[in-house]
Amino acid sequence: CTFMNRNLTSETFPKGIKQIDDLAFFTPSFGCIFDFTACSEIPVLRDVNAFQAGDLENWSFYPPNIGFLVPKSLEYSWKRATNWSALQSYIIGV
């Protein structure tokens, strides 16, 4: 499933999310906050391209103000998990 929502500024994920597929989110170039704080396990990130930004002709992988809120207790592991490690500078433990 792909979320192509030009108005998407935040998305909250439920505790039981297991996986995020490649190309799952296409966010506006101004970014988005993805809230995983309810998660007790790190979901599998199939590909770092799950969080693209911009439009179909001009996109980059990560807009400047993208953020991933994760439980503080999982922050270290989250930043080192497969594919999530490419996003580690955007992962914030809360």
LOMI-91675 format. One record per residue (C-alpha): residue number from 1; chain; x, y, z. Coordinates in steps of 0.05 Angstrom, whole numbers, plus 5000, padded with zeros to 4 digits. Example, Ala and Ser with C-alpha at 12.3 -4.5 7.8 and 13.67 -1.06 7.14 Angstrom:
BEGIN
pt nr:1&kette:A&x:5246&y:4910&z:5156
pt nr:2&kette:A&x:5273&y:4979&z:5143
END
This chain:
BEGIN
pt nr:1&kette:A&x:5000&y:5000&z:5000
pt nr:2&kette:A&x:5026&y:5069&z:4982
pt nr:3&kette:A&x:5005&y:5133&z:5016
pt nr:4&kette:A&x:5010&y:5189&z:4965
pt nr:5&kette:A&x:4982&y:5245&z:5007
pt nr:6&kette:A&x:5004&y:5316&z:4994
pt nr:7&kette:A&x:4975&y:5337&z:5061
pt nr:8&kette:A&x:5008&y:5283&z:5103
pt nr:9&kette:A&x:5047&y:5317&z:5158
pt nr:10&kette:A&x:5047&y:5261&z:5209
pt nr:11&kette:A&x:5030&y:5187&z:5214
pt nr:12&kette:A&x:5022&y:5146&z:5278
pt nr:13&kette:A&x:5036&y:5072&z:5274
pt nr:14&kette:A&x:5001&y:5020&z:5319
pt nr:15&kette:A&x:5038&y:4974&z:5366
pt nr:16&kette:A&x:5030&y:4912&z:5322
pt nr:17&kette:A&x:5060&y:4939&z:5257
pt nr:18&kette:A&x:5108&y:4886&z:5231
pt nr:19&kette:A&x:5134&y:4913&z:5165
pt nr:20&kette:A&x:5138&y:4974&z:5120
pt nr:21&kette:A&x:5143&y:4958&z:5047
pt nr:22&kette:A&x:5185&y:4993&z:4996
pt nr:23&kette:A&x:5154&y:5056&z:4966
pt nr:24&kette:A&x:5101&y:5055&z:5022
pt nr:25&kette:A&x:5100&y:5131&z:5033
pt nr:26&kette:A&x:5107&y:5188&z:4985
pt nr:27&kette:A&x:5107&y:5251&z:5026
pt nr:28&kette:A&x:5108&y:5325&z:5009
pt nr:29&kette:A&x:5177&y:5357&z:5003
pt nr:30&kette:A&x:5166&y:5393&z:5070
pt nr:31&kette:A&x:5170&y:5327&z:5106
pt nr:32&kette:A&x:5131&y:5287&z:5156
pt nr:33&kette:A&x:5137&y:5260&z:5227
pt nr:34&kette:A&x:5127&y:5185&z:5233
pt nr:35&kette:A&x:5109&y:5164&z:5303
pt nr:36&kette:A&x:5129&y:5094&z:5324
pt nr:37&kette:A&x:5127&y:5106&z:5399
pt nr:38&kette:A&x:5072&y:5054&z:5410
pt nr:39&kette:A&x:5116&y:4999&z:5381
pt nr:40&kette:A&x:5149&y:4949&z:5426
pt nr:41&kette:A&x:5188&y:4917&z:5368
pt nr:42&kette:A&x:5224&y:4947&z:5309
pt nr:43&kette:A&x:5184&y:4937&z:5245
pt nr:44&kette:A&x:5221&y:4909&z:5185
pt nr:45&kette:A&x:5237&y:4964&z:5135
pt nr:46&kette:A&x:5239&y:4930&z:5067
pt nr:47&kette:A&x:5276&y:4986&z:5033
pt nr:48&kette:A&x:5300&y:5057&z:5050
pt nr:49&kette:A&x:5259&y:5082&z:4992
pt nr:50&kette:A&x:5196&y:5073&z:5034
pt nr:51&kette:A&x:5200&y:5146&z:5053
pt nr:52&kette:A&x:5207&y:5187&z:4989
pt nr:53&kette:A&x:5193&y:5260&z:4984
pt nr:54&kette:A&x:5177&y:5311&z:4930
pt nr:55&kette:A&x:5137&y:5299&z:4868
pt nr:56&kette:A&x:5141&y:5246&z:4814
pt nr:57&kette:A&x:5190&y:5286&z:4772
pt nr:58&kette:A&x:5233&y:5316&z:4827
pt nr:59&kette:A&x:5243&y:5273&z:4889
pt nr:60&kette:A&x:5295&y:5258&z:4941
pt nr:61&kette:A&x:5297&y:5203&z:4992
pt nr:62&kette:A&x:5290&y:5246&z:5054
pt nr:63&kette:A&x:5263&y:5317&z:5061
pt nr:64&kette:A&x:5301&y:5361&z:5110
pt nr:65&kette:A&x:5250&y:5358&z:5166
pt nr:66&kette:A&x:5230&y:5285&z:5165
pt nr:67&kette:A&x:5230&y:5251&z:5232
pt nr:68&kette:A&x:5219&y:5182&z:5263
pt nr:69&kette:A&x:5196&y:5182&z:5335
pt nr:70&kette:A&x:5213&y:5116&z:5369
pt nr:71&kette:A&x:5212&y:5090&z:5441
pt nr:72&kette:A&x:5275&y:5114&z:5477
pt nr:73&kette:A&x:5288&y:5042&z:5500
pt nr:74&kette:A&x:5293&y:5020&z:5427
pt nr:75&kette:A&x:5329&y:5080&z:5397
pt nr:76&kette:A&x:5399&y:5049&z:5395
pt nr:77&kette:A&x:5374&y:4984&z:5364
pt nr:78&kette:A&x:5328&y:5020&z:5316
pt nr:79&kette:A&x:5385&y:5062&z:5289
pt nr:80&kette:A&x:5425&y:4999&z:5275
pt nr:81&kette:A&x:5370&y:4955&z:5246
pt nr:82&kette:A&x:5373&y:4934&z:5173
pt nr:83&kette:A&x:5353&y:4992&z:5127
pt nr:84&kette:A&x:5335&y:5036&z:5187
pt nr:85&kette:A&x:5409&y:5051&z:5196
pt nr:86&kette:A&x:5407&y:5094&z:5132
pt nr:87&kette:A&x:5356&y:5138&z:5168
pt nr:88&kette:A&x:5391&y:5140&z:5236
pt nr:89&kette:A&x:5402&y:5215&z:5236
pt nr:90&kette:A&x:5326&y:5224&z:5231
pt nr:91&kette:A&x:5309&y:5174&z:5287
pt nr:92&kette:A&x:5291&y:5206&z:5354
pt nr:93&kette:A&x:5281&y:5168&z:5418
pt nr:94&kette:A&x:5226&y:5196&z:5462
END
